[in-house]
Amino acid sequence: YQRRVRGRIMKQLLLFLLFISLSYAQSKHEILPYDPVATPTSIVVSGNARFTVLTSQLIRIEYSTSGSFENRATLAFLNRKLPTPAFKSSTSNGVLTIETDYLKLQYQTGK
């Protein structure tokens, strides 16, 4: 009889501790600051297209016929307010080129 009582008490204690630790982790996550709006120096706009250089290996590409773009957080990238990675952008002969250490994106403007 005592073993069953001890077993139940241990189970309840473990469940309580698990609940407390999960609650703490969730509340800690909720207070972490994030900003879904990217640093302005990371953004290149060409006509109806917007390119956000998030990292040297990741460029977010958006197209909007109205010219208004989505700034809300996504599940893939909550925080876009990051230091601007090193990149170069130029336009020549109707082609926008964005180049980082790892990738080169070319976009034909005016389409």
Secondary structure as GFF3:
##gff-version 3
##sequence-region A 1 111
A	DSSP	alpha_helix	2	30	.	.	.	ID=ss1
A	DSSP	three_ten_helix	40	42	.	.	.	ID=ss2
A	DSSP	beta_strand	43	46	.	.	.	ID=ss3
A	DSSP	beta_strand	49	55	.	.	.	ID=ss4
A	DSSP	beta_strand	58	63	.	.	.	ID=ss5
A	DSSP	beta_strand	88	92	.	.	.	ID=ss6
A	DSSP	beta_strand	95	99	.	.	.	ID=ss7
A	DSSP	beta_strand	104	108	.	.	.	ID=ss8
###
